[in-house]
Amino acid sequence: MEIRSLSNEEELQSFQQSPQEIQLKPLENSEVVLQLTNKSGYIGRDQVKAIVTYKIAEETSIIESKAVEVSR
């Protein structure tokens, strides 16, 4: 998972998050809630978006969130 600034998409926000493996049975879905921590503070003045990379079997895919304001 990555958090990127909208004004500079090369700029990553610093936070701690460990990869998480989810085991699902056929036709089962599951909500995944992630709690991010950031001790150094937010860099930038605009909105951010999350970019999540996930892998199912041997296929890797990416999803991007909508842009949101940072809650201070």
N, C-alpha and C positions, 0 to 999 in steps of 0.2 A: 504494500500500500504506500502511496505517495500523496503528499499534500503540496500543491503547486499554486503559486501566485498567478493571478490572471494577467497582470501587467508584464510579467517576465516569467514565462513558463519554464525557463531553464532553472529558475530559483526554487529549490526545494525547501520546505519548512521542516525544521528539526523536531522529531518526536520519537518516542520509544514504542515499538509494536513488534511483537514476535510473530513469525508465521504461524498460522493456525490450520490444523488439518481437521476437516469435517467429514465424518463417515455417514453417508445416507443410504438407505435401502431403496430399492426400486419404487418409483412414484412417490417418494417422500420429499417434502421440502422442509427447510429450516431457516429461521431468521437468525442472522449472525449480527451481534451487537459488539462493536469495537469501542473501547475507551482509550483515547489517546492522551498522553501526557507530554508537556513541553515545558521544561525548566528554563530555557533560554529566552522565551518570549517570541512573539510573532514578528517576522521581518516583512516589511511592506506596508502599504496603506490602502490596499484595495481588497477585492474579493479573492477567495481561494476556491479550488475544487479538489476533490479526491480522485485519485486514479488507482483502481484496484486491478491487480493482475492475479488471475486464478488459473488453475490447471485441473482439467478433468481427464483422467487417463493420461494420454500423451498429448492432448490438445491444450494449448495455452491461449487464453483470451484476456482482453482488457475491457473494463467498464469505466466510464467517467461520470462523476456526479454533476449536478447543476452547480453553478457558481453560488457561493454564499458569503455573507459578511462574517467577519471574525467577531465572536462574542468576547468582549474584554472584561 
